[in-house]
């Protein structure tokens, strides 16, 4: 506790403004329990950059933690490109402090003689990724906390390809940041180096999205769409791109259309949560729409609900969505006679294996990386000799083509509507086509449990849970022998039956994945951006006909529930 108090007292110096000093002094004077959480560690880059609660302290998002990150990035950029004008694009979302913090970040960059392109107003994260390439920038920054609660904000850094930073740049930038004192941040803006951007980038993004996300289909005017931006940024782009594509029946959930960092109509602005899309589903039932689209605040994740075989609106999970999108895209390449063995699909270690089965059936390779779209972007950069068709992950994200190098709910929304309209024009439906996929391959059922463990005690609990799973590996899962244990922290794949070990060729990460002989999979992974540990479950079965879908799904659901009970989760 003495270290925490000493760290806090450093924030009472003249380096910090009066408002910050007052906030910290009050916490010290009242012996607030909040003081420990603010100062027991520094915010770190996770799978999505820095993300945390807004407030004063080393473990908070504020002008000093972001200023220090930006000063370190500035130093790194100026060292990396000593003989050129360095350029950085900055975007931000609807959170209360995003616009102000974006200006702070722009000021620091310009103070370090870096040219800044700052969006005039909130914009979706994928548009920032696009802008980095479009404007030939050396880096990009977006201020967002994605789907986190209202008290959060965050900071993500993108590199020259428009993808989030990966090795070696990430560690080198972090080392540069960690070498700094807060007193070394230069906040004195050079306003001549800060340019405002907006409509020109919008137009270019719409054009690219339409080029990548529309196909030779019929029936767009017959598809009835309900769309909600969940108080976020997608209201800026998605209705317009759908309209330009030829969709005329777009019904917006007006109560959620105004950007608002309080997200007043939902407990969580996360389209992964069924409750978040309830207002949209209610509207869909009222007007008998075919599809519901909902995005998170920075519009990189998309939730999709469609009508099931009984005509009820059903929220698809990210694995189902990415499987449908992957199949549609590869099939379109096949129709155009463009498949020649030089194409690939991107996926992640915790996403459904159905995507791999689909791609394999077309003779297309699936490259699998760690969680986070930065790894899919890295695949594209590392393999310029290959064509990237598309890629996704289970957490409701997909990327169509490589014009954006992050998950893109704008173009994914367009693609989802293309799939739905095409199916409807052929007297089928989005959901029927999903069931057809299951009959051609396997019926996969996935489930996610996220355990929230806040603060220092929570971090210790999460650490111990992973230690226990490593030191005492599961031998059986629901009566099935565990065949393989993948430990991404030690980069080892161990056959628990034979004892044979081999090396995993991906960067190290604190993830454990169990595979049984029958294809059941369990993954355990601490979140890189939230105080959570996540458990991913995947089971599969043969589906001989779509008429048996309900029966097989019930069996798979029961199997998952048995496994959860077995693990005491």
C-alpha positions as CSV (number, residue, x, y, z in Angstrom):
1,X,0.0,0.0,0.0
2,X,3.0,2.3,0.6
3,X,4.0,1.9,-3.0
4,X,0.5,2.9,-4.2
5,X,0.5,6.0,-1.9
6,X,3.9,7.0,-3.2
7,X,2.8,6.6,-6.8
8,X,-0.3,8.7,-6.1
9,X,1.7,11.5,-4.4
10,X,3.8,11.8,-7.6
11,X,0.7,13.1,-9.3
12,X,0.6,16.0,-6.9
13,X,3.6,17.6,-8.5
14,X,3.5,20.6,-10.9
15,X,3.8,18.2,-13.8
16,X,0.0,17.7,-13.5
17,X,-2.7,20.3,-13.8
18,X,-4.7,21.6,-10.8
19,X,-7.7,19.6,-11.6
20,X,-5.7,16.3,-11.5
21,X,-3.9,17.2,-8.3
22,X,-7.2,18.1,-6.6
23,X,-8.8,14.7,-7.7
24,X,-5.8,12.7,-6.3
25,X,-5.5,14.8,-3.1
26,X,-9.2,14.1,-2.3
27,X,-8.7,10.3,-2.8
28,X,-5.7,10.4,-0.4
29,X,-7.5,12.6,2.2
30,X,-10.5,10.3,2.2
31,X,-8.4,7.1,2.1
32,X,-10.5,6.0,-0.8
33,X,-10.4,2.3,-1.7
34,X,-10.4,3.6,-5.3
35,X,-6.8,4.9,-4.9
36,X,-5.3,1.4,-5.0
37,X,-7.0,0.5,-8.3
38,X,-5.9,3.7,-9.9
39,X,-2.2,3.3,-9.0
40,X,-1.4,-0.4,-8.5
41,X,-0.3,-0.7,-12.2
42,X,0.1,1.1,-15.4
43,X,-2.4,0.7,-18.3
44,X,-0.9,-1.8,-20.8
45,X,-1.5,-2.6,-24.4
46,X,-3.7,-5.6,-24.8
47,X,-5.4,-7.2,-27.8
48,X,-7.1,-3.9,-28.5
49,X,-4.6,-1.4,-27.2
50,X,-5.0,0.6,-24.0
51,X,-8.5,0.5,-22.4
52,X,-9.6,1.6,-19.0
53,X,-11.8,3.8,-16.8
54,X,-11.5,7.5,-17.3
55,X,-10.0,9.4,-14.4
56,X,-6.7,10.4,-12.8
57,X,-4.1,7.8,-12.1
58,X,-1.6,5.4,-13.8
59,X,-4.3,2.8,-14.3
60,X,-6.8,5.2,-15.8
61,X,-7.4,6.8,-19.2
62,X,-6.5,10.5,-19.0
63,X,-4.5,13.2,-20.8
64,X,-1.3,12.1,-19.1
65,X,-1.5,8.3,-19.7
66,X,-2.6,9.0,-23.3
67,X,-0.1,11.9,-23.5
68,X,2.7,9.6,-22.4
69,X,1.7,6.9,-24.9
70,X,1.5,9.5,-27.7
71,X,4.9,11.0,-26.7
72,X,6.5,7.6,-26.8
73,X,4.8,6.9,-30.2
74,X,6.0,10.2,-31.5
75,X,9.6,9.5,-30.4
76,X,9.4,6.1,-32.1
77,X,8.0,7.5,-35.3
78,X,10.6,10.2,-35.6
79,X,13.4,7.7,-35.0
80,X,11.9,5.3,-37.5
81,X,11.5,8.0,-40.2
82,X,14.2,10.6,-39.6
83,X,14.2,12.0,-43.1
84,X,10.5,12.4,-44.0
85,X,7.3,14.2,-42.9
86,X,5.6,11.7,-40.6
87,X,1.8,11.6,-40.9
88,X,-0.8,10.2,-38.4
89,X,-4.6,10.0,-38.7
90,X,-6.8,10.2,-35.6
91,X,-10.3,9.1,-35.2
92,X,-12.7,8.9,-32.2
93,X,-16.1,7.6,-31.1
94,X,-19.1,8.8,-29.2
95,X,-17.7,8.5,-25.6
96,X,-17.9,11.7,-23.5
97,X,-14.1,12.4,-23.5
98,X,-13.2,11.0,-26.9
99,X,-13.2,14.3,-28.8
100,X,-11.2,16.1,-26.1
101,X,-8.7,13.3,-25.7
102,X,-8.3,13.1,-29.5
103,X,-7.4,16.8,-29.5
104,X,-4.9,16.2,-26.7
105,X,-3.3,13.3,-28.8
106,X,-3.2,15.6,-31.9
107,X,-1.6,18.3,-29.9
108,X,1.2,16.0,-28.6
109,X,1.9,14.6,-32.1
110,X,2.0,18.1,-33.7
111,X,4.3,19.3,-30.9
112,X,6.7,16.6,-32.0
113,X,6.6,17.9,-35.6
114,X,4.3,15.2,-36.9
115,X,1.6,16.0,-39.4
116,X,-1.9,15.1,-38.0
117,X,-5.2,14.3,-39.9
118,X,-7.9,14.7,-37.2
119,X,-11.5,13.7,-38.1
120,X,-13.9,16.6,-37.7
121,X,-16.4,14.4,-35.7
122,X,-16.9,10.9,-34.5
123,X,-16.4,8.2,-37.1
124,X,-16.4,4.3,-37.1
125,X,-13.1,2.7,-36.3
126,X,-12.8,0.9,-39.7
127,X,-12.9,4.3,-41.4
128,X,-9.8,5.3,-39.4
129,X,-8.0,2.1,-40.5
130,X,-9.1,2.9,-44.1
131,X,-7.9,6.6,-43.7
132,X,-4.4,5.5,-42.7
133,X,-3.9,3.9,-46.1
134,X,-5.9,6.4,-48.1
135,X,-3.9,9.3,-46.8
136,X,-0.6,7.4,-46.9
137,X,-0.1,7.8,-43.2
138,X,2.7,6.2,-41.1
139,X,0.4,5.5,-38.2
140,X,-3.2,5.9,-36.9
141,X,-4.8,6.3,-33.6
142,X,-8.5,5.8,-32.6
143,X,-10.0,6.9,-29.2
144,X,-12.6,4.2,-28.3
145,X,-13.4,1.7,-25.6
146,X,-15.5,-0.4,-28.1
147,X,-18.4,-2.0,-26.2
148,X,-17.1,-1.4,-22.7
149,X,-19.4,0.4,-20.1
150,X,-19.8,4.2,-20.3
151,X,-17.0,5.0,-17.8
152,X,-14.4,3.5,-20.1
153,X,-12.3,4.9,-22.9
154,X,-9.4,3.6,-24.9
155,X,-6.6,4.2,-27.3
156,X,-5.6,1.9,-30.3
157,X,-2.6,2.4,-32.5
158,X,-2.4,1.5,-36.1
159,X,0.6,1.1,-38.3
160,X,1.3,2.0,-42.0
161,X,-0.7,-0.9,-43.4
162,X,-3.9,0.3,-41.5
163,X,-3.7,-2.7,-39.1
164,X,-3.2,-2.4,-35.4
165,X,0.4,-2.6,-34.2
166,X,2.0,-6.0,-33.9
167,X,5.5,-7.3,-33.2
168,X,8.1,-5.9,-33.4
169,X,6.6,-2.4,-33.4
170,X,4.3,-3.0,-30.4
171,X,7.0,-3.9,-28.0
172,X,9.4,-1.3,-29.3
173,X,6.7,1.5,-28.9
174,X,5.9,0.2,-25.4
175,X,9.5,0.3,-24.4
176,X,9.7,3.9,-25.7
177,X,6.6,4.8,-23.7
178,X,7.9,3.1,-20.5
179,X,11.2,5.0,-20.7
180,X,9.4,8.3,-20.4
181,X,8.5,10.4,-17.4
182,X,5.2,12.3,-17.4
183,X,7.2,15.6,-17.3
184,X,8.7,14.7,-20.8
185,X,5.3,15.0,-22.5
186,X,5.1,17.9,-25.0
187,X,1.5,19.2,-25.0
188,X,2.4,22.4,-26.9
189,X,0.5,22.0,-30.1
190,X,1.8,23.2,-33.5
191,X,-1.6,24.0,-34.9
192,X,-0.3,24.4,-38.5
193,X,0.4,20.7,-38.5
194,X,-3.2,19.7,-37.6
195,X,-5.6,19.3,-40.5
196,X,-9.3,18.4,-40.2
197,X,-10.7,15.6,-42.3
198,X,-14.3,14.3,-42.9
199,X,-16.5,14.2,-46.0
200,X,-13.7,13.3,-48.5
201,X,-12.8,10.2,-46.5
202,X,-16.4,9.3,-46.1
203,X,-16.9,9.3,-49.8
204,X,-13.8,7.3,-50.5
205,X,-14.8,4.8,-47.8
206,X,-18.4,4.4,-49.1
207,X,-17.0,3.8,-52.6
208,X,-14.5,1.1,-51.3
209,X,-17.2,-0.5,-49.2
210,X,-19.6,-0.8,-52.1
211,X,-16.9,-2.1,-54.3
212,X,-15.9,-4.9,-51.8
213,X,-19.3,-5.6,-50.2
214,X,-21.8,-5.7,-53.1
215,X,-22.3,-8.6,-55.5
216,X,-24.3,-9.6,-58.6
217,X,-27.5,-10.4,-56.7
218,X,-31.2,-9.6,-57.1
219,X,-33.9,-8.6,-54.6
220,X,-32.3,-5.7,-52.6
221,X,-35.5,-3.7,-52.8
222,X,-37.4,-6.6,-51.3
223,X,-35.3,-7.0,-48.2
224,X,-36.7,-5.4,-45.1
225,X,-33.9,-4.2,-42.7
226,X,-33.9,-3.0,-39.1
227,X,-30.8,-1.2,-38.1
228,X,-29.5,0.2,-34.8
229,X,-26.3,2.0,-34.1
230,X,-26.7,1.5,-30.3
231,X,-26.0,5.2,-29.8
232,X,-22.6,4.8,-31.6
233,X,-20.8,5.9,-34.7
234,X,-22.2,3.6,-37.4
235,X,-25.2,6.0,-37.9
236,X,-22.6,8.1,-39.8
237,X,-22.0,5.4,-42.5
238,X,-24.2,2.3,-42.5
239,X,-27.6,3.7,-43.5
240,X,-26.0,5.6,-46.4
241,X,-23.9,2.7,-47.7
242,X,-27.1,0.5,-47.7
243,X,-29.0,3.1,-49.5
244,X,-26.3,3.5,-52.1
245,X,-26.2,-0.2,-52.6
246,X,-30.0,-0.2,-53.5
247,X,-31.6,-1.2,-50.3
248,X,-34.8,0.9,-49.9
249,X,-36.5,-0.6,-46.8
250,X,-34.1,0.5,-44.0
251,X,-35.8,1.0,-40.7
252,X,-33.7,2.8,-38.1
253,X,-34.3,2.4,-34.3
254,X,-34.7,6.1,-33.7
255,X,-34.4,5.8,-29.9
256,X,-30.8,4.6,-30.3
257,X,-29.8,6.7,-33.4
258,X,-28.3,9.7,-31.6
259,X,-24.7,9.2,-30.5
260,X,-24.6,9.2,-26.7
261,X,-21.7,8.0,-24.5
262,X,-24.1,7.1,-21.7
263,X,-25.8,4.5,-23.9
264,X,-29.1,5.2,-22.1
265,X,-31.3,2.5,-23.6
266,X,-29.0,-0.5,-23.0
267,X,-27.2,-2.1,-20.1
268,X,-24.2,-2.7,-22.4
269,X,-23.7,-1.4,-26.0
270,X,-22.5,-4.8,-27.1
271,X,-24.2,-6.5,-30.0
272,X,-23.0,-9.9,-28.5
273,X,-25.6,-9.4,-25.8
274,X,-29.1,-10.3,-26.8
275,X,-30.5,-7.5,-24.6
276,X,-28.7,-4.9,-26.6
277,X,-30.6,-5.7,-29.7
278,X,-34.0,-6.1,-28.1
279,X,-35.4,-2.8,-29.2
280,X,-34.3,-3.6,-32.8
281,X,-35.9,-7.1,-32.6
282,X,-39.1,-5.6,-31.2
283,X,-39.2,-3.2,-34.2
284,X,-38.4,-6.1,-36.5
285,X,-41.4,-8.1,-35.2
286,X,-43.6,-5.1,-35.5
287,X,-42.9,-4.5,-39.1
288,X,-42.1,-8.1,-40.1
289,X,-38.5,-7.4,-41.2
290,X,-36.1,-10.0,-42.6
291,X,-32.9,-9.0,-40.8
292,X,-31.7,-6.9,-37.8
293,X,-28.3,-5.2,-37.8
294,X,-26.7,-3.7,-34.7
295,X,-23.2,-2.4,-34.1
296,X,-21.1,-1.5,-31.1
297,X,-20.1,2.2,-30.4
298,X,-17.1,2.3,-32.7
299,X,-18.7,0.2,-35.4
300,X,-16.2,-2.6,-35.7
301,X,-18.5,-5.4,-34.3
302,X,-21.8,-6.3,-35.8
303,X,-24.7,-8.3,-34.3
304,X,-27.1,-9.9,-36.8
305,X,-30.6,-11.4,-36.1
306,X,-32.5,-13.3,-38.8
307,X,-35.7,-15.3,-38.9
308,X,-35.3,-19.0,-38.0
309,X,-37.2,-21.9,-39.4
310,X,-40.2,-21.0,-37.2
311,X,-40.2,-17.4,-38.4
312,X,-38.8,-16.1,-35.1
313,X,-36.0,-13.5,-34.9
314,X,-32.8,-15.3,-33.8
315,X,-29.6,-13.6,-32.8
316,X,-26.7,-15.3,-34.6
317,X,-23.4,-15.6,-32.9
318,X,-20.1,-14.4,-34.4
319,X,-19.1,-17.9,-35.4
320,X,-22.3,-18.4,-37.4
321,X,-22.0,-15.0,-39.1
322,X,-18.3,-15.5,-40.1
323,X,-19.1,-18.9,-41.4
324,X,-21.9,-17.6,-43.7
325,X,-19.8,-14.6,-44.8
326,X,-16.8,-16.8,-45.6
327,X,-18.8,-19.3,-47.6
328,X,-20.5,-16.5,-49.6
329,X,-17.3,-14.7,-50.4
330,X,-15.4,-17.9,-51.4
331,X,-18.3,-19.0,-53.5
332,X,-18.4,-15.6,-55.3
333,X,-14.7,-16.0,-56.1
334,X,-15.5,-19.5,-57.4
335,X,-18.3,-18.1,-59.6
336,X,-15.9,-15.6,-61.1
337,X,-13.3,-18.4,-61.7
338,X,-10.8,-16.6,-59.5
339,X,-9.8,-19.4,-57.2
340,X,-6.3,-20.7,-58.2
341,X,-4.8,-21.9,-54.9
342,X,-3.3,-18.5,-54.0
343,X,-6.1,-17.3,-51.7
344,X,-6.7,-17.5,-48.0
345,X,-9.1,-16.9,-45.2
346,X,-8.2,-15.5,-41.8
347,X,-9.4,-16.8,-38.5
348,X,-8.4,-17.1,-34.8
349,X,-7.6,-19.8,-32.4
350,X,-10.9,-19.4,-30.5
351,X,-13.1,-19.2,-33.5
352,X,-15.2,-22.0,-35.0
353,X,-13.5,-24.7,-37.0
354,X,-16.5,-24.7,-39.4
355,X,-14.7,-21.8,-41.2
356,X,-11.7,-24.1,-41.8
357,X,-14.0,-26.9,-43.1
358,X,-15.8,-24.5,-45.5
359,X,-12.5,-23.0,-46.9
360,X,-11.0,-26.5,-47.2
361,X,-14.0,-27.7,-49.3
362,X,-13.1,-25.0,-51.9
363,X,-9.4,-25.7,-51.7
364,X,-8.7,-22.4,-49.9
365,X,-6.2,-22.2,-47.0
366,X,-7.3,-20.9,-43.6
367,X,-4.6,-19.1,-41.7
368,X,-5.3,-19.1,-37.9
369,X,-3.8,-16.5,-35.5
370,X,-4.2,-15.2,-32.0
371,X,-7.4,-13.4,-30.9
372,X,-7.6,-9.9,-32.4
373,X,-7.8,-8.6,-35.9
374,X,-4.3,-7.2,-35.8
375,X,-3.1,-10.8,-36.4
376,X,-5.4,-11.1,-39.4
377,X,-4.0,-7.8,-40.7
378,X,-0.5,-9.2,-40.1
379,X,-1.3,-12.3,-42.2
380,X,-2.1,-10.0,-45.2
381,X,1.1,-8.0,-44.7
382,X,3.2,-11.2,-44.3
383,X,1.8,-12.9,-47.4
384,X,1.7,-10.3,-50.2
385,X,1.9,-13.2,-52.7
386,X,-1.6,-14.4,-51.6
387,X,-5.1,-13.0,-52.1
388,X,-7.0,-12.3,-48.9
389,X,-10.7,-13.1,-49.4
390,X,-12.0,-12.3,-45.9
391,X,-11.6,-13.1,-42.2
392,X,-13.3,-13.0,-38.9
393,X,-13.4,-14.0,-35.3
394,X,-16.0,-15.3,-32.9
395,X,-16.5,-11.9,-31.2
396,X,-18.8,-10.5,-33.9
397,X,-16.1,-9.1,-36.2
398,X,-15.5,-9.6,-39.9
399,X,-13.3,-8.0,-42.6
400,X,-14.2,-8.2,-46.2
401,X,-11.2,-7.9,-48.5
402,X,-8.1,-5.9,-47.4
403,X,-9.1,-2.3,-48.0
404,X,-9.7,-2.1,-44.3
405,X,-7.3,-3.8,-42.0
406,X,-9.5,-4.2,-38.9
407,X,-13.0,-5.7,-38.3
408,X,-15.5,-3.6,-40.2
409,X,-19.1,-3.6,-39.3
410,X,-19.9,-1.2,-42.1
411,X,-19.0,-3.5,-45.0
412,X,-20.0,-6.5,-43.0
413,X,-23.5,-5.1,-42.6
414,X,-23.7,-4.6,-46.4
415,X,-22.4,-8.2,-46.9
416,X,-25.0,-9.6,-44.5
417,X,-27.8,-7.9,-46.4
418,X,-26.4,-9.2,-49.7
419,X,-26.5,-12.7,-48.3
420,X,-30.0,-12.3,-47.0
421,X,-31.4,-10.6,-50.1
422,X,-29.8,-13.2,-52.4
423,X,-31.3,-16.0,-50.3
424,X,-34.8,-14.4,-50.2
425,X,-34.8,-13.9,-54.0
426,X,-34.3,-17.7,-54.3
427,X,-37.1,-18.5,-51.9
428,X,-34.7,-19.4,-49.1
429,X,-33.4,-17.3,-46.1
430,X,-30.2,-16.4,-44.3
431,X,-31.0,-19.0,-41.6
432,X,-31.9,-21.8,-44.1
433,X,-28.6,-21.2,-45.9
434,X,-26.8,-21.5,-42.5
435,X,-28.5,-24.9,-41.9
436,X,-27.5,-26.0,-45.4
437,X,-23.9,-25.2,-44.5
438,X,-24.3,-27.4,-41.4
439,X,-25.6,-30.3,-43.5
440,X,-22.6,-30.0,-45.9
441,X,-20.1,-29.9,-43.1
442,X,-20.9,-30.3,-39.4
443,X,-23.4,-28.6,-37.1
444,X,-21.1,-26.6,-34.8
445,X,-22.4,-25.1,-31.6
446,X,-20.3,-22.6,-29.6
447,X,-20.8,-20.9,-26.3
448,X,-18.8,-18.3,-24.3
449,X,-18.7,-17.7,-20.6
450,X,-17.0,-14.5,-19.4
451,X,-16.2,-14.3,-15.6
452,X,-15.6,-10.7,-14.4
453,X,-12.8,-10.4,-11.8
454,X,-12.2,-6.7,-11.1
455,X,-9.2,-5.0,-9.4
456,X,-6.0,-6.5,-7.9
457,X,-7.8,-9.4,-6.3
458,X,-9.6,-10.2,-9.5
459,X,-6.3,-10.1,-11.5
460,X,-4.8,-12.5,-9.0
461,X,-7.8,-14.9,-9.2
462,X,-7.6,-14.9,-13.0
463,X,-3.8,-15.7,-12.9
464,X,-4.4,-18.5,-10.4
465,X,-7.2,-20.1,-12.6
466,X,-4.8,-20.2,-15.5
467,X,-2.0,-21.7,-13.3
468,X,-4.4,-24.4,-12.1
469,X,-5.5,-25.3,-15.7
470,X,-1.8,-25.6,-16.7
471,X,-0.6,-27.6,-13.7
472,X,-3.7,-29.9,-13.6
473,X,-4.8,-30.3,-17.2
474,X,-8.2,-31.9,-17.9
475,X,-7.9,-35.6,-18.9
476,X,-11.5,-36.0,-20.1
477,X,-14.3,-33.7,-21.1
478,X,-17.9,-35.0,-21.0
479,X,-16.5,-38.5,-21.1
480,X,-14.3,-37.9,-24.1
481,X,-10.5,-38.3,-23.8
482,X,-8.6,-35.1,-24.2
483,X,-6.2,-35.7,-27.0
484,X,-4.3,-32.3,-27.3
485,X,-3.5,-29.5,-25.0
486,X,-2.3,-26.3,-26.8
487,X,-0.5,-23.9,-24.5
488,X,0.2,-20.7,-26.3
489,X,2.2,-19.2,-23.5
490,X,4.8,-22.0,-23.8
491,X,4.2,-22.5,-27.5
492,X,3.7,-26.2,-27.0
493,X,1.1,-28.6,-28.4
494,X,1.1,-31.8,-26.2
495,X,-0.6,-35.1,-27.0
496,X,-2.0,-36.1,-23.6
497,X,-2.5,-39.7,-24.8
498,X,1.0,-40.3,-26.2
499,X,3.0,-37.6,-24.4
500,X,4.4,-36.3,-27.7
501,X,5.1,-32.6,-27.8
502,X,5.5,-30.2,-30.7
503,X,6.0,-26.4,-31.2
504,X,3.2,-24.0,-32.0
505,X,4.3,-21.4,-34.5
506,X,2.4,-18.3,-33.3
507,X,3.4,-15.5,-31.0
508,X,3.1,-16.4,-27.3
509,X,-0.1,-15.6,-25.5
510,X,-1.7,-16.6,-22.2
511,X,-4.2,-19.1,-23.8
512,X,-4.9,-22.8,-23.2
513,X,-7.0,-24.9,-25.6
514,X,-8.1,-28.5,-25.0
515,X,-9.1,-30.7,-27.9
516,X,-10.9,-34.1,-27.5
517,X,-10.7,-37.0,-29.9
518,X,-14.3,-36.3,-30.9
519,X,-13.7,-32.6,-31.9
520,X,-14.9,-30.9,-28.7
521,X,-12.8,-27.8,-27.9
522,X,-12.5,-25.7,-24.7
523,X,-10.3,-22.6,-24.6
524,X,-9.4,-20.5,-21.6
525,X,-8.1,-16.9,-22.1
526,X,-7.8,-13.9,-19.9
527,X,-9.1,-10.8,-21.7
528,X,-6.6,-8.4,-23.0
529,X,-8.8,-5.3,-22.6
530,X,-11.2,-6.1,-19.7
531,X,-11.0,-7.6,-16.2
532,X,-12.3,-10.9,-17.4
533,X,-11.4,-14.5,-18.0
534,X,-13.1,-16.1,-20.9
535,X,-14.0,-19.7,-21.5
536,X,-14.9,-20.8,-25.1
537,X,-16.8,-24.0,-25.8
538,X,-17.2,-25.7,-29.2
539,X,-19.0,-29.0,-29.9
540,X,-20.1,-30.5,-33.2
541,X,-22.3,-33.2,-34.7
542,X,-23.4,-34.5,-38.0
543,X,-26.6,-33.0,-39.4
544,X,-28.2,-35.3,-42.0
545,X,-31.1,-33.0,-42.9
546,X,-32.3,-29.5,-42.0
547,X,-35.4,-31.0,-40.5
548,X,-33.3,-32.4,-37.7
549,X,-31.6,-29.1,-36.8
550,X,-33.6,-28.4,-33.7
551,X,-33.0,-31.9,-32.3
552,X,-29.2,-31.8,-33.0
553,X,-28.9,-28.2,-31.6
554,X,-30.7,-29.3,-28.4
555,X,-28.3,-32.2,-28.0
556,X,-25.3,-29.9,-28.5
557,X,-26.7,-27.4,-26.0
558,X,-27.1,-30.1,-23.4
559,X,-23.6,-31.3,-24.0
560,X,-22.2,-27.7,-23.5
561,X,-24.2,-27.4,-20.2
562,X,-22.8,-30.7,-19.0
563,X,-19.2,-29.5,-19.7
564,X,-19.9,-26.2,-17.9
565,X,-21.2,-28.1,-14.8
566,X,-18.2,-30.4,-15.0
567,X,-15.8,-27.4,-14.8
568,X,-17.8,-25.8,-12.0
569,X,-18.3,-22.6,-14.0
